[in-house]
Amino acid sequence: MTAPGPCNVWAVGFDRDVTDGQVLSLAEHWNGTAWQVVPTPSPDTGINFLSAVSEAALRDMWAVGETGSNTFIVHWNGQKWTQTTRPRARTYGTGTAQKTFIARWNGTAWKQVPSPSPGTSPSLFGVAAASPSDAWAVGGYTAGTAGKTLIARWNGTAWKQTASPSPGTSASSLRGVTATSASNVWAVGDFSSGGPSQVIAIHCC
């Protein structure tokens, strides 16, 4: 979710078509009074979902997710959501080990940027930028048998992992992040110590 202003709040995710079971991408907009579903592309006949959204300007929004087994990026121009050309992921290491994936838009094309991939099965679920030289991405990874939170920070040159709390003894993960300045960053997620999942909210700095 992104909330740059009281009447320009967006939330993204997915919905399931009850007629054929297709998973459809979903975007909803808060107009100050109610949530309204806004049409989004769903190019794959099986799975389409959006997991994060961010605002560059009022009429310049970006949302990312997955369609089929490929990256999925859509852009809001103030009138409609349109699918954009997706970046091609470079292969890291050997085998089929899962790695994190971050791409940056330079105004013309998407380019993949190296990102930290600790442990096994690392994933990123949310990203926010306080400035062009200060951005944050959050998610989780597995270390041994426990899930840990993952925070990576962009310093204008490279993404580097930063220390983050993992309160659950069995699972901890961060799902979203927002940043209004370099000293005011919030991330939310969930954790578990073998029982029901609980919410987690952390603040920097």
Secondary structure as UniProt FT lines:
FT   TURN            6..7
FT   STRAND          9..16
FT   TURN            18..20
FT   STRAND          23..30
FT   STRAND          35..38
FT   STRAND          47..57
FT   TURN            58..59
FT   STRAND          60..67
FT   TURN            68..69
FT   STRAND          70..76
FT   STRAND          81..83
FT   TURN            95..96
FT   STRAND          102..105
FT   STRAND          110..113
FT   STRAND          120..131
FT   TURN            132..133
FT   STRAND          134..143
FT   TURN            144..145
FT   STRAND          146..154
FT   STRAND          159..162
FT   STRAND          171..181
FT   TURN            182..183
FT   STRAND          184..192
FT   STRAND          198..204
//
